């Protein structure tokens, strides 16, 4: 979708000591139809914040660390704006997805039904998913009856749906929490294939590696049903 003029689209990235990857990602994000790119400096000790400023991003600080805490900082910023967004896009600067695929990610949200769109990387083999990621996705399928293709940090969500999710994760469970809460709330979820970055362009995000905390978050939300 080339974002409609009436729909405000804001992009959120969390950066922690990833200046080179952040620069690459910011340079590849299509800016047409995007109101702002918000980069939350998540306690970096390198020049990630300055890199973001030099490339025209709004830079916020979340010095205590924690991916979820940083995302919530960005949401508070967007919520305080006179004109709140219609769509919020989350991009992991260290993820394997090519940010130039943003228009494809946004396309389903042009209609009235889709509320959360997740990227899936094309040309992806089973070996790309770690054992723990597969375990998390399998557990979500068993507990919630929804089979996700992968755990991607590249996603777009309509702002009213994001508010309704009531996100609370402070750390790396943010992505998983959004997925399971979206299923529980009955949001219309769409997965869209997005090209991978070229070989050697990304080392992959450590957030993609499954953790016990993510599994516990899945179980916690299941127990709360």
PyMOL commands that set and color helices and strands:
alter all, ss='L'
color gray80, all
select helices_A, chain A and resi 19-28+48-54+67-79+99-110+126-128+131-144+159-165+174-185+206-208+212-223
alter helices_A, ss='H'
color red, helices_A
select strands_A, chain A and resi 9-15+36-41+58-61+87-91+116-121+155-158+189-194
alter strands_A, ss='S'
color yellow, strands_A
deselect
rebuild
show_as cartoon
